[in-house]
Structure formats: structure tokens, C-alpha cells
Amino acid sequence: MAKHSIAILGANGALGAPVLAALESSTFRDSFQKPAILITRNAADKKNTDAVEYRSGDLVADPEGVAETIKGVDVVISLLGFTPEVSQAAEKLVSIVKPKLYIPSQFGVDVSSVQSVFPGFLLGKKQHSDALRSKGIKVVDISTSCFAGDAWLYEINFHFGVDQEHKSVTFLGSPEQRVAFTHLIDVGRTVAAVATADPAQLPDKIEVQSGVVTPKQVVELWESRHGSKIEVKAVISKEQALKDAQEDWTKNGFQPQKFFYYLNVIISQDGLVTDKNDNELVNPGESLWKWEKF
């Protein structure tokens, strides 16, 4: 299989550095046509390498111009935060470029699987992928469940019911509930593995995980890191948590400030753990890398 040319949209978020590190690693650096093109709003202060070339472009303001900049690439990867404006612009760009493979910014929860908990939750992500598939574009969504690494899970733990200000936690469902996580380093490696694979051999959706953790373990880790005790304020049954959350959802709809609360409810309903994943597809027998630990 010929090596793919790659373009990346956005690299300033949580996944930018891990994806670039993976592509520049000895594992993947010889698996794609170098350099990969990275679109950023201002490339003037960026330093090109033999593996990555930065180019200026504003996807939302000028999707056609950005499409011209990356015309002819085989793989387009979006690491941009999801908004309706970004989604619309990315759809226009991908429709023009017509890559052999598009990896959208779908990282995190499996949107389809959580609709029974919160109908419409992040549904725009699924609609974005479906719209491009209907145009004949090969789209691979990557679900990673909870992020870990940097501050994620270690300091950013609000989606496990932690109130750091008052040093308390409200568990929704069992404190021993299993929750899948993927370390940011492994997310980057997974993106690199998918981007350099044969698109014809890839399913439309790939689920990976570095491991499994429990809300209790997340709380205990924070306690050990800070030398401070977290008080268990309440343990609310998963049934009651779902009832309360769905009543709020029906009445108020999606509220951005409650995003971590929604994730907490989804966790309580087994929404971020599965006994089946695609780890072997992207990293057979851990032959490419060893999955990170919590």
C-alpha cells in the first residue's frame, strides 16, 4: 500500500500534541508521506520539521481556501472542537477535497450509544459523519471514552461527581462502576495508526481504551496527589440518577455548564465501558506500543 499524505485541522487542543508526537515517533514516522500538513490560524510562529509543515488557514472563515491548501491529500484529520460552525465548514472542506479517509473530531463518548440516556446529546457529531458518508467519503469515527493524561482524570475529575472546592463527591451509581479511559498518548497513537492504515480495511467506527478505572479510584488518586480527604456527600442509585437527569434534560435541554454532569450520568448508566473494543485492530498484540496505565 502506498504511503498516505495527511492533513490535520487544528493542533492547539488536548489532542494536538499527542497526535503530532505519534506521527513523529519511530513507530509511525516512516508510514506516511512527509511532511504532514497542519492547518492553523497563524503558522508564522510555528516551526516546521521534516515530518510536519504548518500552513495558515481559517476553516470557518474560508473552508474553500483551506481545501485548496490541502488539495490532493489522502487523509484529513480534524482535531477541532465541535461547534455547528466548525462542523459545517469541515463538511464543506472534506466534500471538496474528497480524501480517501476522514477522521472527524469524534473522540470521547460513542454518540450513538448515549442517545437512550440523553436524546440528541452531541448528535451533531453523528450527523456530520453520516452526511459525509452519504457523499461517498470514507469516515472513521474513533471513540475513546474518558480521556486520561495531563490533567484529565488526575485533576479534571468533575465528571466523576467530585466537588474540589468543597472537597466532596456525589457518586451517581456505584463508586465501583467500571469506566473505560484512553490516555491522550494512546489517542494520538490510535489516530496515527488509523491514518496510516488501508481505509478499505477499516470499520466506520473504532472504539479503543487504555484501561478501566472506577470513580472510587479517581477520587483516591486525587486524595493522594493533594494530601487531602474527599468526603462522600451522597451515593445516588443509577436509577434515581437517570430519572433526575432525564427530567432536567426534558425540561431544560442541553446546558453547556452541565456537560460534566451529563458525562457523570452516562458513566452511571454503563455508558462509558464496553467489553468489546478495537484495540487489537489498531495495535495487534501491543506490537506497536504498550497501552498507557492509569
GUKOLMI-684291 format. One line per 8 residues: their letters; for each residue x negated, y negated, z negated of C-alpha. Coordinates in Angstrom, 1 decimal. Layout:
<marfis>
a) X:Y:Z | ...
</marfis>
This chain:
<marfis>
makhsiai) 0.0:0.0:0.0 | -1.3:-3.4:0.9 | -2.0:-5.8:-1.9 | 0.8:-8.3:-2.6 | 0.4:-12.1:-2.6 | 2.0:-13.6:-5.7 | 3.6:-16.9:-6.6 | 4.5:-17.9:-10.1
lgangalg) 7.1:-20.6:-11.1 | 6.2:-22.2:-14.4 | 3.5:-21.2:-16.9 | 3.9:-23.6:-19.8 | 6.3:-21.4:-21.8 | 5.8:-18.5:-24.1 | 5.1:-16.1:-21.2 | 2.8:-18.2:-19.0
apvlaale) -0.5:-17.4:-20.8 | 0.2:-13.7:-21.2 | 1.2:-13.2:-17.6 | -1.9:-15.1:-16.3 | -4.1:-13.1:-18.8 | -2.7:-9.9:-17.5 | -3.3:-10.8:-13.8 | -6.8:-11.9:-14.6
sstfrdsf) -7.6:-8.8:-16.6 | -9.8:-6.0:-15.3 | -6.6:-3.8:-15.2 | -4.8:-5.9:-12.5 | -7.2:-8.5:-11.0 | -8.0:-6.2:-8.0 | -4.4:-5.2:-7.5 | -3.1:-8.3:-5.7
qkpailit) -4.2:-10.8:-3.1 | -6.2:-13.5:-4.8 | -5.5:-16.2:-5.7 | -2.0:-16.1:-7.1 | -0.2:-19.4:-6.6 | 1.1:-21.0:-9.7 | 3.6:-23.9:-9.3 | 3.5:-26.5:-12.0
rnaadkkn) 4.8:-30.1:-12.0 | 1.3:-31.5:-12.2 | -1.6:-29.4:-11.0 | -4.2:-32.3:-11.3 | -5.2:-31.3:-14.9 | -5.3:-27.6:-14.2 | -8.4:-25.6:-13.4 | -8.3:-23.1:-10.6
tdaveyrs) -10.0:-19.7:-10.8 | -10.8:-17.1:-8.3 | -7.5:-15.4:-9.5 | -5.2:-18.3:-9.8 | -4.6:-21.5:-7.8 | -2.4:-24.3:-9.2 | -0.2:-26.3:-6.9 | 2.1:-29.2:-7.8
gdlvadpe) 5.8:-28.9:-7.3 | 9.1:-29.6:-8.9 | 11.5:-26.7:-8.4 | 14.7:-28.5:-9.5 | 14.0:-31.8:-7.6 | 12.6:-30.2:-4.4 | 13.2:-26.4:-4.1 | 12.7:-26.7:-0.3
gvaetikg) 9.3:-28.3:-0.8 | 8.2:-25.7:-3.3 | 9.4:-23.0:-0.9 | 7.2:-24.4:1.8 | 4.3:-24.4:-0.6 | 4.6:-20.7:-1.2 | 5.9:-19.6:2.1 | 4.9:-16.1:3.1
vdvvisll) 4.2:-14.7:-0.4 | 5.3:-11.2:-1.1 | 6.3:-11.6:-4.8 | 7.9:-14.5:-6.6 | 7.8:-14.5:-10.4 | 9.9:-17.0:-12.4 | 8.8:-17.8:-16.0 | 11.0:-20.9:-16.2
gftpevsq) 13.5:-21.4:-19.0 | 17.0:-20.6:-17.9 | 19.4:-23.5:-17.1 | 22.1:-23.7:-14.4 | 19.9:-26.3:-12.6 | 16.8:-24.1:-12.6 | 18.9:-21.0:-11.6 | 20.4:-22.8:-8.6
aaeklvsi) 17.1:-24.2:-7.5 | 15.4:-20.8:-7.9 | 18.1:-19.1:-5.9 | 17.7:-21.6:-3.1 | 13.9:-21.2:-3.1 | 14.0:-17.4:-3.1 | 16.6:-17.4:-0.3 | 14.2:-19.5:1.8
vkpklyip) 11.0:-17.6:1.0 | 12.6:-14.1:1.2 | 9.9:-12.3:-0.8 | 9.6:-8.5:-0.9 | 10.2:-8.8:-4.6 | 11.6:-11.3:-7.0 | 11.2:-11.1:-10.8 | 13.5:-13.6:-12.4
sqfgvdvs) 13.3:-15.1:-15.9 | 15.4:-12.3:-17.4 | 13.2:-11.4:-20.3 | 14.8:-10.7:-23.6 | 18.2:-9.1:-24.0 | 19.8:-6.9:-21.4 | 22.6:-9.3:-20.5 | 25.0:-6.7:-19.2
svqsvfpg) 24.8:-4.6:-22.4 | 25.8:-7.5:-24.7 | 28.9:-8.6:-22.9 | 31.0:-6.4:-25.2 | 29.8:-8.4:-28.1 | 29.9:-11.9:-26.6 | 31.7:-12.0:-23.3 | 29.9:-14.4:-21.0
fllgkkqh) 26.7:-14.6:-23.1 | 23.8:-15.6:-20.7 | 26.0:-14.2:-17.9 | 24.5:-16.8:-15.5 | 21.2:-14.8:-15.5 | 23.0:-11.7:-14.2 | 25.0:-13.7:-11.7 | 21.7:-15.2:-10.5
sdalrskg) 20.2:-11.8:-9.8 | 23.3:-10.4:-8.3 | 23.6:-13.4:-5.9 | 20.1:-12.9:-4.6 | 20.6:-9.1:-4.3 | 23.7:-9.8:-2.2 | 21.4:-11.7:0.2 | 19.1:-8.7:0.6
ikvvdist) 16.4:-9.7:-1.8 | 14.8:-7.0:-4.0 | 15.3:-8.3:-7.5 | 13.9:-6.5:-10.6 | 15.2:-7.7:-14.0 | 12.9:-7.0:-16.9 | 14.4:-6.6:-20.4 | 12.1:-6.8:-23.4
scfagdaw) 14.4:-7.1:-26.4 | 12.8:-9.2:-29.1 | 9.6:-11.0:-28.4 | 6.7:-10.4:-30.8 | 3.3:-12.2:-30.9 | 2.2:-15.7:-31.6 | 4.9:-17.0:-33.9 | 7.6:-14.6:-32.7
lyeinfhf) 8.8:-12.2:-35.4 | 5.9:-13.4:-37.7 | 7.2:-16.9:-38.2 | 10.2:-17.2:-35.8 | 12.5:-14.8:-37.6 | 15.8:-16.7:-37.8 | 17.5:-14.1:-35.6 | 17.0:-11.6:-38.5
gvdqehks) 19.0:-13.8:-40.8 | 16.1:-15.5:-42.5 | 16.6:-19.0:-44.0 | 13.0:-20.0:-44.6 | 13.9:-23.4:-46.1 | 15.8:-21.7:-48.9 | 13.7:-18.5:-48.9 | 16.7:-16.3:-48.5
vtflgspe) 18.0:-13.8:-46.0 | 21.5:-12.7:-45.0 | 21.4:-9.3:-43.4 | 24.0:-8.6:-40.8 | 24.4:-4.8:-40.8 | 21.8:-2.6:-42.3 | 18.4:-4.0:-43.3 | 17.1:-0.7:-41.9
qrvafthl) 18.6:-1.3:-38.4 | 16.2:-0.3:-35.7 | 15.3:-3.2:-33.3 | 13.1:-3.0:-30.2 | 10.4:-5.5:-29.7 | 7.9:-6.3:-26.9 | 4.7:-8.1:-27.7 | 4.1:-11.1:-25.5
idvgrtva) 0.8:-9.5:-24.3 | 2.8:-6.4:-23.2 | 5.4:-8.6:-21.5 | 2.6:-10.1:-19.4 | 1.1:-6.7:-18.6 | 4.6:-5.4:-17.6 | 5.1:-8.3:-15.3 | 1.7:-7.7:-13.7
avatadpa) 2.4:-4.0:-13.3 | 5.8:-4.6:-11.7 | 4.5:-7.4:-9.4 | 1.7:-5.2:-8.1 | 3.9:-2.1:-7.6 | 5.7:-0.9:-4.5 | 9.1:-2.7:-4.6 | 10.8:0.3:-2.9
qlpdkiev) 9.9:2.4:-5.9 | 11.3:0.0:-8.5 | 14.8:0.1:-10.0 | 16.8:-3.0:-10.2 | 16.4:-3.2:-14.0 | 13.4:-2.2:-16.1 | 13.5:-2.0:-19.9 | 10.3:-1.9:-21.9
qsgvvtpk) 9.3:-2.1:-25.6 | 6.1:-2.1:-27.5 | 7.8:-0.5:-30.5 | 10.6:-0.7:-33.0 | 10.9:-2.7:-36.2 | 13.6:-3.3:-38.8 | 14.9:-6.6:-40.3 | 13.6:-5.5:-43.7
qvvelwes) 10.1:-5.1:-42.2 | 10.3:-8.5:-40.6 | 11.2:-10.1:-44.0 | 8.5:-8.2:-45.8 | 5.9:-9.3:-43.3 | 6.9:-12.9:-43.8 | 6.7:-12.5:-47.5 | 3.2:-11.0:-47.4
rhgskiev) 2.0:-13.7:-45.0 | 3.3:-16.5:-47.2 | 2.9:-15.0:-50.6 | 6.5:-15.9:-51.3 | 9.6:-13.8:-52.1 | 12.7:-13.9:-49.9 | 15.9:-13.5:-51.8 | 18.6:-11.2:-50.3
kaviskeq) 21.6:-13.5:-50.3 | 24.0:-11.0:-48.8 | 24.4:-7.9:-46.8 | 27.3:-8.1:-44.4 | 28.7:-5.0:-42.8 | 28.2:-4.8:-39.0 | 32.0:-4.6:-38.6 | 32.6:-7.8:-40.6
alkdaqed) 29.7:-9.5:-38.8 | 31.2:-8.7:-35.4 | 34.7:-9.8:-36.5 | 33.4:-13.1:-37.8 | 31.2:-13.8:-34.8 | 33.8:-12.9:-32.2 | 36.3:-15.2:-33.9 | 33.8:-18.0:-33.8
wtkngfqp) 33.0:-17.2:-30.1 | 36.6:-17.2:-29.1 | 37.3:-20.5:-30.9 | 34.1:-22.4:-30.0 | 32.4:-20.6:-27.2 | 28.6:-20.7:-26.7 | 26.9:-23.2:-29.0 | 23.1:-23.6:-28.4
qkffyyln) 22.3:-24.3:-32.0 | 23.7:-20.8:-32.9 | 21.5:-18.9:-30.4 | 19.5:-17.1:-33.1 | 22.8:-16.3:-34.9 | 24.1:-14.7:-31.7 | 20.9:-12.6:-31.5 | 21.3:-11.6:-35.1
viisqdgl) 24.8:-10.4:-34.5 | 23.7:-8.5:-31.3 | 21.0:-6.8:-33.4 | 23.5:-5.7:-36.0 | 25.5:-4.0:-33.2 | 22.6:-1.9:-31.9 | 22.3:-4.3:-29.0 | 18.5:-4.6:-29.1
vtdkndne) 17.5:-1.0:-29.3 | 17.7:1.9:-27.0 | 16.4:5.5:-27.0 | 15.6:5.2:-23.3 | 13.1:2.8:-21.7 | 10.9:2.5:-18.7 | 7.5:2.4:-20.5 | 6.4:5.4:-18.5
lvnpgesl) 7.3:3.8:-15.2 | 5.1:0.7:-15.7 | 2.4:2.3:-17.9 | 2.3:6.1:-17.4 | 0.9:7.8:-20.4 | -0.5:4.5:-21.6 | -3.1:4.9:-18.8 | -3.2:1.1:-18.0
wkwekf) -3.0:-0.3:-21.5 | -2.1:0.6:-25.1 | 1.2:-0.9:-26.3 | 0.7:-3.5:-29.0 | 1.7:-2.8:-32.6 | 3.8:-4.9:-35.0
</marfis>
